[in-house]
Structures are given as structure tokens and as C-alpha cells.
Amino acid sequence: AILGGGIIGASVACYLAELGQNNVLLIERDTIGSGSTGKSVGGIRSVFKHRLETQMSIYSRLAFRQLADEMSMDFNFRQCGYLMLATSDERRQTLQHMGALAESLGVEIVEPALSRLAEILPGVNLDDIQGAVLSPQDGYVPDPVQPAIAYTQRARHLGVSVLEHTHV
């Protein structure tokens, strides 16, 4: 039994079914994607503090593309980049470390010059910014519920039982 029909629960149900588990139950207290997934901004980024987080993000991006292809769906991924800013020297060093980690795993990383940030962020007060890391291949999915629904549809097709409006 998997509790929660957001993107994580739906994808886990789908992958368990793909691995041959034939007794999987996905339980959602409301509707698929109505919890945290439905409230998220749908951001997809690759720069994290820990290696495993970065690896999971890289894998997730590939899984989204594969799901979209398999389900003949377009999640309307907007590749606008993901910019992280530092307002202290400590945070700047942390961002540089995070960027180097992501780069070592194959993620494109740019450290824009502070003078260039005004072009990237017109109208934003940048007086206290000490550094920045940009991952241009990142972006967001405008409706993050759609991939959760797609995973659920695929999971159902593979034999997963899905219960919505069910409290545990």
C-alpha cells in the first residue's frame, strides 16, 4: 500500500508495477495530485547540496521525458533555467560547491558575473548579492498534477489499484 497520490506516490506505484509487483494499492485521501504536488510550483532543478539529491533530480528529469513519450503527453516543461543567489560569503561558497557537484555529474552550470545579474533579473535589488549559480537546463512544469495523473494512469494500466477519497 502506498499512501499519497502525488507525484512520488504515483511514480512509486507505477515503478513497482513495472518491476512485476502485482498487488500494489495507491491510496489518496482526496484526488490524485491534490496535496503537496498540486500546491507546488513544479520546479525541476539539478543543483543540490548532496550527491544523491542531484542524482535523483537527473534521473527524475529523464523519467519525466520517458513518461511523456510513453503516454504521448506533453507536460509543457519550460526550460527557463534555475538561478540560485547568495547573500553571504558562506552561502556563495556553498553554492559554488553545489554547482561543482552538479557539474561533476554532467549538469551544465554557469556562474554569472554579478554585473550580468542585472540583465537576468531586471528591476531586482541586487546590492547584497555575493554570488550566483545558474543551471540553464532546469525549469518547471506549469501543472505538476499532470505527471502525477499520467503515472497513475500508467500504474492502473499495469494493474495497480487506486483509491481516491479514502482516508487512512
C-alpha positions in Angstrom: 0.0 0.0 0.0 1.3 3.4 -0.9 -0.2 6.4 1.0 -0.4 9.6 -1.1 -1.3 10.0 -4.7 1.1 12.8 -5.5 4.0 12.6 -8.0 6.1 10.5 -5.6 3.4 8.0 -4.6 2.0 7.7 -8.2 5.5 7.1 -9.6 6.4 4.6 -6.9 3.2 2.7 -7.7 4.0 2.7 -11.4 7.6 1.6 -10.9 6.6 -1.2 -8.5 4.1 -2.5 -11.1 6.8 -2.3 -13.9 9.0 -4.4 -11.6 6.4 -7.1 -11.5 4.7 -6.4 -8.2 1.1 -7.4 -8.9 -0.5 -6.4 -5.6 0.0 -2.6 -5.3 -2.6 -0.3 -3.9 -2.3 3.5 -4.2 -4.4 5.3 -1.6 -5.2 9.1 -1.8 -7.4 10.9 0.7 -8.6 13.4 -1.9 -7.8 13.3 -5.6 -4.6 12.4 -7.4 -2.1 15.3 -7.1 -4.3 17.3 -4.8 -1.8 17.5 -1.9 1.7 18.9 -2.0 2.1 18.1 -5.7 -0.8 20.3 -6.6 0.4 23.1 -4.4 4.0 23.1 -5.8 5.4 25.4 -8.4 6.5 22.4 -10.4 10.2 23.4 -10.2 12.7 21.0 -11.6 16.3 21.8 -10.6 19.6 19.9 -10.5 21.7 21.8 -8.0 21.6 20.4 -4.5 23.8 20.1 -1.5 24.1 16.3 -1.6 25.1 14.0 -4.4 22.1 11.7 -4.0 19.6 14.6 -4.4 21.4 15.7 -7.6 21.4 12.2 -9.0 17.7 11.8 -8.1 16.9 15.0 -9.9 18.8 14.0 -13.0 17.0 10.7 -13.0 13.7 12.4 -12.5 14.1 14.6 -15.5 14.8 11.5 -17.7 11.8 9.7 -16.1 9.5 12.7 -16.9 10.7 12.6 -20.5 10.2 8.9 -20.8 6.7 9.1 -19.2 5.7 11.9 -21.5 6.8 9.8 -24.5 5.2 6.6 -23.3 1.9 8.3 -22.5 2.0 10.6 -25.6 1.6 13.6 -23.3 3.3 17.0 -23.2 3.8 18.3 -19.7 4.8 21.6 -21.2 8.2 21.7 -19.5 9.5 25.3 -19.5 13.3 25.2 -19.7 14.0 28.7 -18.3 16.9 27.8 -16.0 17.2 27.8 -12.3 19.1 30.7 -10.6 20.3 30.5 -7.0 21.6 33.6 -5.3 23.9 34.0 -2.3 23.7 37.0 0.1 26.7 35.9 2.2 30.2 34.7 1.5 29.3 31.4 3.3 26.3 30.8 1.1 28.3 31.8 -2.0 30.9 29.1 -1.2 28.1 26.6 -0.6 26.5 27.4 -3.9 29.9 27.0 -5.7 30.3 23.6 -4.0 26.8 22.6 -5.1 27.4 23.8 -8.6 30.7 21.9 -8.8 29.0 18.7 -7.6 26.2 19.1 -10.2 28.8 19.8 -12.9 30.7 16.6 -11.9 27.5 14.7 -12.6 27.1 16.1 -16.0 24.8 19.1 -15.3 25.6 22.3 -17.1 26.4 25.0 -14.6 27.1 28.7 -15.1 28.3 31.2 -12.5 27.1 34.5 -13.9 29.2 37.6 -13.1 27.4 39.9 -10.6 27.3 42.6 -13.3 25.3 40.2 -15.6 22.7 39.6 -12.9 21.0 42.9 -13.6 20.3 41.7 -17.1 19.0 38.4 -15.9 16.9 40.0 -13.1 15.8 43.5 -14.3 14.3 45.6 -11.5 15.6 43.4 -8.7 17.7 45.0 -6.0 21.0 43.0 -6.1 23.0 45.2 -3.7 23.6 42.4 -1.2 24.2 39.5 -3.7 27.6 37.9 -3.4 27.3 35.2 -5.9 25.1 33.1 -8.1 24.8 29.7 -9.7 22.6 29.0 -12.8 21.6 25.7 -14.2 20.2 26.6 -17.7 18.6 23.2 -18.4 16.3 23.4 -15.4 12.9 24.9 -15.3 9.4 24.0 -14.3 6.2 22.2 -15.3 3.3 24.6 -15.2 0.8 22.0 -14.0 2.7 19.4 -11.8 -0.5 17.4 -11.3 -0.4 16.2 -14.9 2.6 14.0 -14.4 1.1 12.5 -11.3 -2.1 11.8 -13.2 0.0 10.2 -16.0 1.9 8.0 -13.6 -1.5 7.0 -12.0 -3.0 6.1 -15.5 0.1 4.1 -16.3 0.0 2.4 -13.0 -3.7 1.5 -13.4 -2.9 0.1 -16.8 -0.2 -2.1 -15.2 -2.7 -3.4 -12.6 -2.3 -1.1 -9.7 -5.5 -0.5 -7.7 -6.1 3.2 -7.0 -8.4 4.5 -4.2 -9.2 8.2 -4.2 -11.3 10.0 -1.5 -10.1 7.4 1.0 -8.8 8.3 4.5 -6.4 6.0 6.3 
